[in-house]
Amino acid sequence: MSLKIKAYNLLFSKWYEHIPILYRWYEMSIKHEIMSSPIPQHIAIIMDGNRRFARRMGETVEKGHMYGVDTTQRVIKWCEEVGIRQLTLYSFSTENFQRTEKEKQAIFELIKHSLKKSRESSETRDYKIRITCVGDINMLPDDVRREIKEVHNATASYDHFFLNLAVAYGGRQEIVDGAARIAQMVKDGKLSPESITEGTLDEYLYFDKNQKSSVDLIIRTGGDERTSNFLPWQSSGNECAIYISAPYWPEFRKIDFLRAIRAYQNRERDHRVKYALRVIKIQKLAGKVVAKEIADYLKSGLNLSEDEADLVLQDPHVVQALKRAAQ
C-alpha cells in the first residue's frame, strides 16, 4: 500500500486504528470470533470505488484501478487464511464498456497483466488456485482473450481454491445466454423440455461446473446499496447475504473483510434459529415436539451437518422454546 493511501486511511480511520497494537488486537479478536462459526464457502465482491477514491486522492481514475489491484491480492490471501474456497470478483461489467477508451484500455491492460502474473506465480501453483473468467469473453479485445485462455489452461487442474473474475459480465445477459443455449439443445433434440430444471439452467451459465456456483455472501465496497446486475441467479434462492462496506475498494481493510463474514454468520445464525422455532411451533400444533426430529428437519431443510444442527438446538431461544413446548 502506498504512503499516500496509508496517510489517507490514517486520517479517516477510527481513533483506535491509529494505535497499531490496538488495531491488531481488534483484528485478531474478530478473526477469533468468526473462526468459531461456519465460514461462507463462496463470497463475491463488487469492487466499487476505485474512481471515487482516485479523485479524492487527486489522482487519475486509471491510477485508482491500479490501487484496486493491490487490494485484490490482499483479499485472496485473507480468503486463504479463513478457509473460503471460492471468490468471485466483479472486475468489468457489460455496462463498463460505456466508459472512455482511455479508461477501458487501462483496465484491460491491468486485467491482462494481473492474469499473466497470477499464471506465472508460485503461489498460484502452491495453493492450487483455479482461475476462471466468467462473462461474455467474446466482447473483450483479442490480447485479453488470449491471456484468459492461457490462464484457464494453466490452472485447469487446480482444485484447492477457485478464483472467478467476472469480466464483460452482466447477470441478466448470463441468464438470457443460458436460456438460449438450452433452447438450442431442445431444438437439436438433445434435451427434452420436460427434463429442464433449475439445475439444468445452472449447467448452462458462465460458471465452471466443477465447483459450487451459488453464492453465500456478496460484499459491495464504496457504500452504494445496490447489486448492479451482479450474479442474480447465483445469489437467489439460497439466502445469500449482502454486506455494504463504506470504504472504497483501494482502502478496503482486513477488518472490513472480517466484519462482512461476521455479519454473514449472524444473519445465517438468525435464519437457522427462526427455522427451528417454526419447526417447533408446527410440531407443537401436531401434538408432539421431538428434538431429534427438529435436528433432522434442520439437516434436510437447511442442508446442515450434525454438528451445525446441534449448535442450533443449543441456542438459548431454541432451548427456551423446547421447554415451553414440553410444558
C-alpha positions as CSV (number, residue, x, y, z in Angstrom):
1,M,0.0,0.0,0.0
2,S,1.4,3.4,-1.0
3,L,2.4,6.0,1.6
4,K,-0.3,8.3,0.2
5,I,-3.1,5.7,0.8
6,K,-1.7,5.0,4.3
7,A,-1.9,8.7,5.1
8,Y,-5.5,8.8,3.8
9,N,-6.5,5.8,5.9
10,L,-4.9,7.3,9.0
11,L,-6.9,10.5,8.5
12,F,-10.3,8.8,8.1
13,S,-9.9,5.8,10.4
14,K,-11.3,5.4,13.9
15,W,-9.2,6.6,16.9
16,Y,-8.1,3.0,17.9
17,E,-6.9,2.3,14.4
18,H,-4.2,5.0,15.0
19,I,-2.5,2.7,17.5
20,P,-1.1,-0.4,15.8
21,I,-1.3,-2.7,18.8
22,L,-5.0,-1.9,19.4
23,Y,-5.8,-2.3,15.7
24,R,-4.0,-5.6,15.6
25,W,-5.8,-6.8,18.7
26,Y,-9.2,-5.8,17.3
27,E,-8.5,-7.6,14.0
28,M,-7.4,-10.7,15.9
29,S,-10.5,-10.7,18.1
30,I,-12.8,-10.5,15.1
31,K,-10.9,-13.3,13.4
32,H,-11.1,-15.5,16.5
33,E,-14.8,-14.8,16.7
34,I,-15.6,-15.7,13.1
35,M,-13.5,-18.9,13.2
36,S,-15.8,-20.4,15.8
37,S,-18.7,-20.4,13.3
38,P,-19.2,-21.8,9.8
39,I,-17.3,-19.8,7.2
40,P,-19.0,-18.9,3.9
41,Q,-17.6,-21.0,1.1
42,H,-18.3,-18.7,-1.8
43,I,-18.1,-15.0,-1.5
44,A,-18.5,-12.4,-4.3
45,I,-17.3,-8.8,-4.2
46,I,-18.4,-5.8,-6.1
47,M,-15.1,-3.8,-6.1
48,D,-16.6,-0.3,-6.2
49,G,-15.0,3.0,-5.5
50,N,-11.7,2.9,-7.5
51,R,-12.6,6.1,-9.4
52,R,-14.0,8.0,-6.5
53,F,-11.0,7.1,-4.4
54,A,-8.6,8.3,-7.1
55,R,-10.5,11.6,-7.4
56,R,-10.4,12.2,-3.7
57,M,-6.6,11.4,-3.7
58,G,-6.1,13.9,-6.6
59,E,-5.1,11.0,-9.0
60,T,-6.4,9.9,-12.4
61,V,-9.2,7.3,-12.5
62,E,-6.7,4.9,-14.2
63,K,-4.4,5.2,-11.1
64,G,-7.4,4.3,-8.9
65,H,-7.8,1.0,-10.7
66,M,-4.1,0.3,-10.1
67,Y,-4.6,0.8,-6.4
68,G,-7.5,-1.6,-6.6
69,V,-5.3,-4.4,-7.9
70,D,-3.3,-4.3,-4.7
71,T,-6.4,-4.8,-2.6
72,T,-7.4,-7.8,-4.8
73,Q,-4.2,-9.6,-4.0
74,R,-4.6,-9.0,-0.3
75,V,-8.2,-10.2,-0.3
76,I,-7.2,-13.5,-1.9
77,K,-4.7,-14.1,0.9
78,W,-7.4,-13.3,3.5
79,C,-9.7,-15.9,1.9
80,E,-7.0,-18.5,2.2
81,E,-6.4,-17.6,5.9
82,V,-10.0,-18.2,7.0
83,G,-10.8,-21.2,4.7
84,I,-13.0,-19.6,2.0
85,R,-12.9,-21.9,-1.1
86,Q,-14.2,-19.6,-3.8
87,L,-14.1,-15.9,-4.6
88,T,-15.8,-14.1,-7.4
89,L,-14.7,-10.6,-8.2
90,Y,-16.8,-8.1,-10.3
91,S,-13.9,-6.9,-12.5
92,F,-15.6,-5.4,-15.5
93,S,-19.3,-5.3,-16.3
94,T,-21.0,-5.1,-19.7
95,E,-22.1,-1.6,-18.6
96,N,-18.4,-0.6,-18.2
97,F,-18.0,-0.7,-22.0
98,Q,-19.6,2.7,-22.0
99,R,-16.6,4.3,-20.2
100,T,-13.9,6.3,-22.1
101,E,-11.5,4.4,-24.4
102,K,-8.6,5.6,-22.2
103,E,-10.1,4.1,-19.0
104,K,-11.1,0.9,-20.8
105,Q,-7.7,0.3,-22.2
106,A,-6.1,0.9,-18.8
107,I,-8.5,-1.7,-17.2
108,F,-7.8,-4.2,-20.0
109,E,-4.1,-3.8,-19.5
110,L,-4.5,-4.3,-15.8
111,I,-6.6,-7.4,-16.3
112,K,-4.1,-8.8,-18.8
113,H,-1.1,-8.1,-16.5
114,S,-2.8,-9.5,-13.4
115,L,-3.8,-12.7,-15.2
116,K,-0.2,-13.2,-16.5
117,K,1.3,-12.5,-13.1
118,S,-1.1,-15.0,-11.5
119,R,-0.5,-17.6,-14.1
120,E,3.3,-17.4,-13.5
121,S,3.1,-17.1,-9.7
122,S,4.4,-19.8,-7.5
123,E,1.6,-19.0,-5.0
124,T,-1.0,-20.0,-7.7
125,R,0.8,-23.3,-8.2
126,D,1.5,-24.0,-4.5
127,Y,-2.1,-23.1,-3.3
128,K,-3.6,-24.7,-6.5
129,I,-5.7,-21.7,-7.4
130,R,-8.0,-22.3,-10.4
131,I,-8.6,-19.0,-12.2
132,T,-11.7,-18.7,-14.4
133,C,-13.1,-15.7,-16.2
134,V,-16.9,-15.6,-16.4
135,G,-18.8,-13.4,-18.8
136,D,-19.2,-12.8,-22.5
137,I,-15.5,-13.2,-23.2
138,N,-16.0,-12.5,-27.0
139,M,-16.7,-8.9,-26.2
140,L,-13.1,-8.4,-25.0
141,P,-10.0,-7.4,-27.1
142,D,-8.0,-10.3,-28.7
143,D,-5.0,-9.9,-26.4
144,V,-7.1,-10.1,-23.3
145,R,-8.9,-13.2,-24.6
146,R,-5.6,-14.9,-25.3
147,E,-4.4,-14.3,-21.8
148,I,-7.7,-15.6,-20.4
149,K,-7.2,-18.8,-22.4
150,E,-3.6,-19.1,-21.2
151,V,-4.6,-18.8,-17.5
152,H,-7.5,-21.2,-17.9
153,N,-5.3,-23.8,-19.4
154,A,-2.5,-23.3,-16.9
155,T,-4.8,-23.6,-13.8
156,A,-7.4,-26.1,-15.1
157,S,-6.2,-29.0,-12.9
158,Y,-6.1,-27.0,-9.7
159,D,-8.9,-27.5,-7.2
160,H,-8.0,-26.1,-3.8
161,F,-9.2,-22.5,-4.3
162,F,-11.4,-21.1,-7.1
163,L,-11.0,-17.6,-8.2
164,N,-13.6,-16.3,-10.7
165,L,-13.1,-13.0,-12.4
166,A,-16.4,-11.5,-13.8
167,V,-15.3,-9.7,-17.0
168,A,-17.6,-8.4,-19.7
169,Y,-20.2,-9.8,-17.3
170,G,-23.9,-8.9,-17.0
171,G,-26.2,-11.0,-14.8
172,R,-29.3,-10.7,-16.8
173,Q,-27.4,-11.4,-20.0
174,E,-25.9,-14.6,-18.4
175,I,-29.4,-15.9,-17.8
176,V,-30.5,-15.0,-21.4
177,D,-27.4,-16.7,-22.8
178,G,-28.1,-19.8,-20.7
179,A,-31.7,-20.0,-21.8
180,A,-30.7,-19.6,-25.5
181,R,-28.3,-22.5,-25.2
182,I,-30.9,-24.7,-23.6
183,A,-33.4,-23.7,-26.3
184,Q,-30.8,-24.8,-28.9
185,M,-30.3,-28.1,-27.2
186,V,-34.1,-28.7,-27.2
187,K,-34.3,-27.7,-30.9
188,D,-31.5,-30.2,-31.7
189,G,-33.3,-32.9,-29.9
190,K,-30.6,-33.3,-27.3
191,L,-32.8,-32.1,-24.4
192,S,-36.4,-32.6,-23.6
193,P,-38.5,-29.6,-22.2
194,E,-39.9,-31.9,-19.5
195,S,-36.4,-32.6,-18.1
196,I,-35.5,-28.9,-17.7
197,T,-35.0,-27.9,-14.0
198,E,-33.2,-25.2,-12.1
199,G,-30.1,-27.4,-12.2
200,T,-30.3,-27.5,-16.0
201,L,-30.1,-23.8,-16.3
202,D,-27.2,-23.7,-13.8
203,E,-25.4,-26.1,-16.1
204,Y,-25.6,-23.6,-19.0
205,L,-24.5,-20.5,-17.2
206,Y,-21.0,-19.0,-17.3
207,F,-19.6,-20.6,-14.2
208,D,-17.2,-23.5,-14.1
209,K,-19.3,-26.6,-13.4
210,N,-16.6,-28.1,-11.2
211,Q,-17.5,-26.0,-8.2
212,K,-20.5,-24.6,-6.4
213,S,-22.0,-21.6,-8.3
214,S,-24.4,-20.4,-5.6
215,V,-23.1,-17.5,-3.5
216,D,-23.2,-17.3,0.3
217,L,-22.2,-13.6,0.7
218,I,-21.9,-10.6,-1.6
219,I,-19.8,-7.7,-0.4
220,R,-20.0,-4.3,-2.0
221,T,-17.4,-1.6,-1.2
222,G,-17.9,2.1,-1.7
223,G,-21.2,2.4,0.3
224,D,-23.7,2.1,-2.6
225,E,-26.6,-0.1,-1.7
226,R,-27.2,-1.9,-5.0
227,T,-26.1,-5.2,-6.6
228,S,-25.6,-3.7,-10.1
229,N,-26.7,-6.8,-12.1
230,F,-24.2,-9.0,-10.3
231,L,-24.9,-12.7,-10.0
232,P,-28.8,-12.5,-9.9
233,W,-29.1,-16.3,-10.5
234,Q,-26.3,-17.4,-8.2
235,S,-27.5,-15.2,-5.3
236,S,-31.2,-16.0,-5.5
237,G,-32.9,-18.9,-3.7
238,N,-30.1,-19.7,-1.2
239,E,-30.5,-16.9,1.4
240,C,-27.4,-15.1,0.1
241,A,-26.3,-12.3,2.5
242,I,-25.3,-8.8,1.2
243,Y,-22.9,-6.7,3.1
244,I,-22.3,-3.0,2.2
245,S,-18.9,-1.7,3.2
246,A,-18.3,2.1,3.3
247,P,-14.6,2.2,2.4
248,Y,-13.7,2.4,-1.3
249,W,-12.1,-0.7,-2.8
250,P,-8.4,0.5,-2.6
251,E,-8.9,1.2,1.1
252,F,-10.8,-2.0,2.0
253,R,-9.1,-3.5,5.0
254,K,-8.9,-6.8,6.6
255,I,-11.2,-5.7,9.5
256,D,-13.8,-4.8,6.8
257,F,-13.5,-8.2,5.3
258,L,-13.8,-9.9,8.7
259,R,-16.8,-7.8,9.7
260,A,-18.5,-8.9,6.5
261,I,-18.1,-12.5,7.4
262,R,-19.3,-11.9,10.9
263,A,-22.4,-10.2,9.5
264,Y,-23.0,-13.2,7.3
265,Q,-22.6,-15.5,10.3
266,N,-25.0,-13.5,12.4
267,R,-27.6,-13.5,9.6
268,E,-27.1,-17.2,9.0
269,R,-27.5,-18.0,12.7
270,D,-30.7,-15.9,12.9
271,H,-32.1,-17.7,9.9
272,R,-31.4,-21.1,11.3
273,V,-32.9,-20.3,14.7
274,K,-36.0,-18.9,13.1
275,Y,-36.3,-22.0,11.0
276,A,-36.0,-24.2,14.2
277,L,-38.6,-22.1,16.0
278,R,-41.1,-22.6,13.1
279,V,-40.5,-26.3,13.2
280,I,-41.1,-26.4,17.0
281,K,-44.3,-24.5,16.5
282,I,-45.6,-26.8,13.8
283,Q,-44.6,-29.9,15.9
284,K,-46.4,-28.5,18.9
285,L,-49.6,-27.9,16.9
286,A,-49.3,-31.6,15.8
287,G,-49.1,-32.6,19.5
288,K,-45.5,-33.8,19.8
289,V,-42.2,-32.0,20.0
290,V,-39.1,-34.2,19.5
291,A,-35.6,-32.6,19.5
292,K,-34.1,-35.3,17.2
293,E,-36.8,-34.7,14.6
294,I,-36.1,-31.0,14.7
295,A,-32.4,-31.7,14.1
296,D,-33.4,-33.9,11.2
297,Y,-35.5,-31.1,9.7
298,L,-32.6,-28.7,10.1
299,K,-30.2,-31.1,8.4
300,S,-32.6,-31.8,5.5
301,G,-34.2,-28.4,5.1
302,L,-31.1,-26.2,5.5
303,N,-28.5,-28.8,4.4
304,L,-26.7,-28.7,7.8
305,S,-24.3,-31.1,9.3
306,E,-24.9,-33.0,12.5
307,D,-22.7,-30.5,14.4
308,E,-24.4,-27.5,12.9
309,A,-27.8,-28.8,13.7
310,D,-26.7,-29.4,17.3
311,L,-25.5,-25.8,17.6
312,V,-28.9,-24.5,16.6
313,L,-30.6,-26.7,19.2
314,Q,-28.2,-25.2,21.8
315,D,-29.3,-21.6,21.0
316,P,-31.0,-20.0,24.1
317,H,-34.1,-19.1,22.1
318,V,-34.5,-22.7,20.8
319,V,-33.8,-24.2,24.2
320,Q,-36.5,-21.9,25.8
321,A,-39.0,-22.8,23.0
322,L,-38.4,-26.5,23.6
323,K,-39.0,-26.1,27.3
324,R,-42.3,-24.2,26.7
325,A,-43.4,-26.8,24.2
326,A,-42.8,-29.6,26.8
327,Q,-45.0,-28.0,29.4
